[in-house]
Amino acid sequence: KEKLGGDAMMGTRTQTILPLNEPSFISVSGSEFIDVKPGAYGCQIQDRDSEQYALRWHLDFPNGARRNDVELPAERIYFLSRCWLPSSTDESMLALENARKEKKQVMS
């Protein structure tokens, strides 16, 4: 789903993240469920030469969560990761590896 507007941290175009299930964990109190509301993600180019992108996303935890010494506050939590598209060199190496495997199968 496309989400219009967006958060300044996320860039100009964001997509909605919908939780697929209700996260839970087992504690001394038994099963505990974490309330997670839909969030959003966005991807922005950081370096054109290396095809590096910044992948940012957020989720809302209206009630927060706590387990042992880890606590999620009752607020929107942002995440950031970097990712790269396969370069033409990577694709060439993969094609070479596949050709070698096919040759080996034919020769055996």
KASULCOR-V43915 format. One record per backbone hydrogen bond with DSSP energy under -1.0 kcal/mol. CO is the residue of the C=O (numbers start at 0). NH is the residue of the N-H. E is the energy in kcal/mol with one decimal. If there is no record, write none. Layout:
# KASULCOR-V43915
co = [CO,CO]
nh = [NH,NH]
e = [E,E]
This chain:
# KASULCOR-V43915
co = [0,3,6,13,14,16,22,24,26,29,31,36,38,39,40,41,43,46,50,51,51,52,53,54,55,56,57,58,59,64,66,69,71,72,74,76,78,80,82,86,87,88,89,90,91,92,93,94,95,96,97,98,99,100,101,102,103]
nh = [15,5,9,2,40,38,33,31,29,26,24,59,16,57,14,55,53,51,84,45,46,82,43,80,41,78,39,76,36,71,69,66,64,74,60,58,56,54,52,90,91,92,93,94,95,96,97,98,99,100,101,102,103,104,105,106,107]
e = [-2.8,-1.1,-1.6,-1.8,-2.5,-1.9,-2.9,-3.0,-1.9,-2.5,-2.1,-1.0,-2.2,-2.4,-2.5,-2.7,-3.1,-1.8,-1.3,-3.3,-1.7,-2.1,-2.1,-2.3,-2.7,-2.9,-1.3,-2.8,-2.8,-3.3,-2.6,-2.6,-2.1,-2.0,-1.8,-1.8,-1.9,-3.2,-3.4,-2.2,-2.3,-2.4,-2.1,-2.3,-2.4,-2.4,-2.5,-2.3,-2.3,-2.1,-2.3,-2.4,-2.3,-2.1,-2.3,-2.5,-1.1]
